[in-house]
Amino acid sequence: MSYIPYSNERIIAIYVRVSTEEQAKSGYSLADQLRRCKEKAGCTIVNEYIDDGYSGEFMERPALDELRNDLHKGLIKTVIVYDLDRLSRETDHLLILVKEIEKRAELIFVTNEYAKTPAGELFMTIHAAMAKYEKETIKSRTMRGKRQKALSGKLVFNDKAYGYNFNNEKSMYEVNLKEAEIVRLMFNTYIDRNYGVRSLAFELKAMGITNRLGKPFTISNIHRILSNEMYAGTKWSFKYYEKKVGQYKSERTIRDQSEWIPISVPVIVDVEIWMKVQAMLKQNMNFSKRNTKREYLLRGIIRCGSCGYSMIGSRKLIKDKEYLYYTCPSKMEKRECHNGTVRADKLDSNVWTYIENWSADGHDLNNLVTINSPTDNGMITKIREQINELNESKSEILYLIRKRKITIEEADNDIDIINKELNIANDTLNKLTKVEHPKTTVTHLDILNADTFEKRRKVILSLNIYIKAIRTGWKPENIDWGFE
């Protein structure tokens, strides 16, 4: 705001605003708005209230807040604004601001005058609605353009990912050799040391390894790197939806998987290493005591014997006594499943007793369950052929888009259907060709010495097993279970 010497006279105020996305838009530059408003004022002695880089969707803007405060203090006699949508793009916000200003000062718009009548207010409302519609249309066109770019195999934006440089001309990552070595070190050390992310952060710090800013990697930084499939060659675009809920605040939600667009990027770590790290991250998360308030020995590794979904821990109070159960979440997820709840303490005891007896008899702990291995009975070949056909269909559509034979709008529905079918086919193929579980490091002595819940929990998770359970009678104690 420009400085105005103290005076008993009320002043003329000029309010201008431009959002980040409008910086280069013709007719909306701050300089042009100020010039036109000063011409309307007919004088040069004015107070300037400037919101540079603020969206008109929200009321919270520094200069607008200052203008409203000065209005309430009675310092302003006239407010001049370039256009209605500079005050706000939201109709309800615009009506509030107009009424608030007109209670205390004269309000003048450079590009549009409106009568203070019902007809005038109707015009103002329609104008604001059209401004909002225009902005949503621009956003929609921009999103379609980004989607088309992603479908052509290019990155939509530069997120400055660690381990890569960004080639603006190709819209693609290029491996940063120095940073890539550090990324590989993180993955390999995490596997070799077989410990948590926190310990890895301490070790990297002790080795003097720092990020781009010369500071030690934080635990969250390392976890994001270890869990990001990008380093194994696949960058997912349109995975998240971000909605602005304030000038500086956004809400991030994950989209339906059918909307994700895979983009191939340079590989830094082998996919087998990446998958092994994911399994270890999941195991460490399951073992974390802070993730539960009660003791469920099989938490995270128990599956419903009816529908195959993960079962969750639950509890009931019967005559002031607490009972723990494993429950299929089918009712909460509105799925059909006929399995009932099973007693957690009974199942935990049965499973642990079996493992103890197996160990006491001298059996190989790796043979507790037959490890899943790829067995091609013709199904895998058929699925791979289906995936190839879907990818060819997708390539044909993208070719037609690039040759401008069809528009992205015309192809959207077909591409969405193909993406959904590809996701289902790839998911099925991954399950059928599941990578063999790593051999357990658990020894017979570990089981013999597992005299606390924490020790037993560690043993269970280190055995690389899953448990399937189903209730066989009307009592939760009636359980049929087995290894998977």
N, C-alpha and C positions, 0 to 999 in steps of 0.2 A: 504494500500500500504506500502511495506517495505521501510525503510529509506535508501537512497543511498547518500554518501557524494558527495559534489559538485565536478564536474569534467567537463572539456571542452569537453570530449569525449561523443559522443551520446551513449545511453544505450540500453540494450535489455529489452523489456517489455514482460511480460507474462500476458495474460488475461484469467481468468477462471470465470465460472458462473454456478450456480445451482439454480433451482427454488425450491420453497417450496415442491412441489409435487414430486420432483426428489431427495430429500434429502437422501432417503434410496435406491435409484436405483443403482444397481451394475455398476461400471465403470464410474459413473458420480460424485462421491464424490469430493469435493474440494481438499482434500489431494492427491487423486490419480491423478487428473488433474495437480496439481502443480508438483508432482513428475515426471510425464511423460514429462511435458513441460521443466523442468530443465534438464532432461536427453537429450532432443532434443537440448537445448541451449549449453550443454557441459560446463557450468560454473555455479557458484553459485551466482555471482554478477548480479542480475536482479532486475527490478522493478516489483512488483506484483500488479495487478489490479484485485480485487476480488469483484464480485457481488454475495453476498450470499442471496438467497431467492428472486431472481428477475426473472420474466418471460421473455422468449426470444421472446415473441410476440411484445414487445414494445421497442422502441429505448431509452426511458428515463430510464437510469440506472446510478447510481452515479459513479461507477468505470469506466464504458464505457465512460461517459462524461469526466472524468478526463483523460483517455487515449487519447481521441480525442483532448482535449485541449493541452496535451503535444506533440502530433503529430504536431499540428499547430504551436507550438513554436519551432519545429525542435529539440526536445530533444531526440527523439527515432530513432534508426537505424533499429531495428528488432522487429517485433511483433510475438510472438509465441502463438498459440491457439490450444487447444486440438483437437477440431473438428469444422466443419463448423457450426453446429447447436448451438455451444456455443456462437458464435457471434450473430446469430439470427435464428429463426425458420421461419421467413417471407422471402420469396424469394426476394421481392423487397428491403427490408431492408438489406438483406445480400449483394446483388449486390452493393448497395450504400456504405456500410461499407468497403467492399473489395477494391473498386476503391479508396475510400478516403484514406485508409491505404497505398495502393500501390503507391500512388502519392508521399508519403513522407518517406516510409520505406519498408523494405522487410517483406513479410507476409509468415509465415510458419505454416502449420497445422501438428499436430502430427500424426493423424490417416489417413489423406489423402493428397496426393500431387496432384496438378493439374497444367497443363501447361497453361501459359498465352496466350492461343490461343482461337479461337472461339470454338473449340472442348472442350477445358478445361473449358471454361465458361459454355458450355452446360452441362458438367458433374456436375459442381458446382450447377447449377440451378436445375438439376434433383435430386441431393443429398438433397438440401434444401427442395424441394417439398416432397420428401419421408419422411424427418424428420417431416415436418408439418403433413403429412398424418398419420404417426405413432402416433403423439400426439393426433390428432382428434379421431383416433381409440380407444386409451386408454380412452379418455374422454367419448366416446360413450359407451364403456363397463362399465365404472364406473357408468354412468347415468342409464344404464339398471339394474345394480346391486342395486342401490338405489331405483329404481322404484319397483323392485321385493320385496325389503325389506318393502317398504311402503304398497304394496298390501297385504303383509302377516300380516299387522296390527302393524308393529314396526315403531318407530320413526327413521328417517334417520340420524339425528344428534342431538346433545345436544345444544339447543339454550339458555340454562340457564334461562328458563322462571321463572319469579317471581311467588312464590306460590308452586313451585315444586322442588323436588330433582330428579336427573337423575340416573336410574339404568342401568349401562353399560351392564350388563349381559343380561338383558331383553330388552334393548333398549326401555325403557318406563319411563314415569314420575311416581314419587311417591309423594303424597301430603306432603308438608312441613307444619306441623300443625300451626306453629307460623305465617308464611307468609300468609297461607290460611285465617287465621282469619282477617288479614289486608285487603286482597282482598275482603272478604265478607263485611267488614266494609265499603269499598269504594262503593260497589254496593248498600248496604242498606241505607247508608247516602245520596247517590245521589238521591235515590228514596224518602226518607223521607223528605229531605230538599227541594226537587224540585227546585234546582238551578244549575248553570253551573259548568263546570269542574274547572274553575279558582277559584270559591268560595270554591269548595271541596278541592282544593290544599291548600288554605289558612287555612281551618279548620283542615286539617290533620297536617299541620305545627304547628298550635296552640296547637294541642294535643300532639305534640312531636313525631309523628310517622315518621320514616325515612326508607329509602331503605336499601339495603344490605351494601352500603358504608357508612351508617350513615348520609346520607344527605337527605333533604326533597325531596319528590316526585315532579318532575316537572309536568307542565300541560300536556305536550306531553306524559310523562310516564303514567299518570293517564288515559288519553284518550285511549292510546293503550290497557291498561288493561281492561277498561270498554267496549271496542268495540271488544275484542278478544273472539271469540266463543269457544276457547280452554277451558275457565273456565266453560263452560256449558257442556263440555264433548266431543267436536269434534275439533280435530286438523287437519287442511287442509295441506296436503303435495303436492308439485308440483303446488302450487297456483301461484307462481311467477317465472319469468325467469330472471336470472341475467347474464348480459354480461359485461365482462371486457372491458373497453375502455381506460384504462391506468394502470400503475403499482398500483396506489392507488385509482382508480376511476372505479365504475361500474354503469351501467344503469339497473334499475329494472322495468320490465313491468309485467303486470298481464297476466297469460295464459288464454286460453279459458276455460270456466268452465268445459267442458267435460274432461279436463286433470287433474282436481283436484282429489286428492285421500283422502277420509276421514279416519282418524285414531281415534279410540275411546281412550280417555285418562280419568284418574280419574276426577270426577266432583267436583268442588269447589262451584259453585253457581247453583241453580235450573234454568232450561231452561226458566221457566216462568219469573223469575226475570231478566235473561239476556235479554229476548225479550222486557220486559218493559223498561229496560235501553236503548236499541237500539232505541225504539220509542221516548224516551225523548231526546236522543242525537240528533236525526234527527230534532225533534221539535225545540230544542235550536239552532241548526245550521240554520234552516229556519228563525228563529226569529232574528238572528244576523244581525244587520244593515249593517255591513261591507261587507256582501255578495252581496250587490247590490247598484248601484249608483242611481236607480230610485225607485219610490214607486209602488210596485205591491202588493196589499193587499192579493191576493190569491197565491202568489208565493210558490211553493213547495207542494200545496195541490190541484191544479187544474189538471184535467185529460181530455184528448180528448174524446168527446162523441161518436166518431166514432170508434177509434181503441183502446182506453183505455190507451194510453201512456201519460206520464207527458207532459204538455204543458209548453213552456218556454216564458219568456218575450222578446218582441222585440219592435222596435220603427221605426217610419217613419217621415220624415220631409215633410210637405205639405205646400207650400207657407210660408216657414220660421216658421211654427208652428209644434211643436213636438206632435205626437200622440203615445200612448202606446197600445200594443196589446199582447194577448196571442196567441201563435202559436204552432201548432203540428209540431214536428221536423221531420216528415215523409220524407220530401223532402231531408233534409240533410242526413238522414239515409237511403235514397233510398228505402223507404217502400211505399206501396200503401195505401193512406188514402185520403178520399174526403172532409175532414173537412177543412174549411178555417180559416183565422185569425179572432179573435173576439176582439172588443174594450175593453181594460182592464178597462178604467175608467167607462164605462157603466155597465160591468159585476160586478165590485167591488161595485158600487153604488147599483145595484139591490140586490146583496147578502146581503149587510149590512142593507139595508132597510127592507128586509124580516126578518132578525134576530132581528132588533129593534122592528118591529111590533109583532113578535112572543113573544118577552119578554114583551112588553107593554100589551099584552092580558093575561099575567099571565101564559102562558104555561110553562111546564117543559122543560128546555133547553136541557136535555138529550134526549128528544123526537123529536129533530129537524129532525133526520134521524133514521130509524130503524137500530140498530147496527147489523153488520154481525155476524151471529152465525152458527155453524156447522149444516147443514141440510142434513142428509144422505138420498138421494133418490136412493141409489144403486150405485151411481158413486164412493163414497168414498170407499165402500167395494171392488169394482172392482179394484180401483187403489192400495189399500193395498195388494190385492192378486197379482197384477202385480209386485209390489215391492218385495214381498216375493219370487216370482218365479225368478226374476232377481238376487236377492241376493243368492238364491240357485245355480243358474247357475254360478255365480261368484265364489262361494265356491268350486264348482266342478272343475272349471278351476284351482284355486289355489291349490287344492288337487293334481291334476295331475302334476302341476309344482313342488310341494314339493316332490312328488314321482318320479320325473324326467321322467315321461311318455311323457311330452312335454316340450319344452324350452320356456323361457319367450318371445323370439322373435316370436315363433309360436302363442303364446297366446295374444300378444299385441293387434292385431286388434279386436279380440273378446271382450277383456276387455274394450277397448275404446268404442265400440258400446254399451256394457252393461252400462258403466258409463254414457254415454250420455242419454240413456233411463232412468236410475235411476234419473239423475238430473231433467229431464223433469217431471217424475212421482212425485218425491218429491216436486217439485215446485208447481205442480197442487194440490197435497194433502194439502200443506201448505195454499194455497189460499182458498180451500174448507173448511178447518178446522181452519180458522183464529181465533186467540185468541180475545175474546171480548175486545173492546176498554175500557179503564178505564173511569169511570164516570167523567164528567166535574166538575171542581171546580168554573166555572164562575157563577157569581150571576147576578141578574137583575140590581143591582146597578153598577156592573162593566160595563155593556153595556150602562147604562144611563150616566156614567161618561167618556165613551170612546170618548173624544173630540179631540184627536190627532191621527195621523196615527199610531204611535207606540202603543198606547193603543188599537186601533182597531185591529191591527196586533196580539197583544198578546191575545186578546179575541178570534179571529178567530182560532188561533193555539191551544188554550186551550179547544176549543169545540170538538176537536178530530173528525173532519169531513173532507171529501174530496168533491170537487165540480167537476161535469162533465158538459162540455159545448160543444155545437155544433152550428155552424153558419147555420141559416135557410133561408137566402136570399142572394142577391148579395151584400148587405151592411154589413160591420163588426158589425153594431149596432143591426142587426137581430140575436138574440141569444136565444137559448133554453137551459136552464140549470137546474140542480137539485142536491140535496145532494146525497152522496154515503157513 
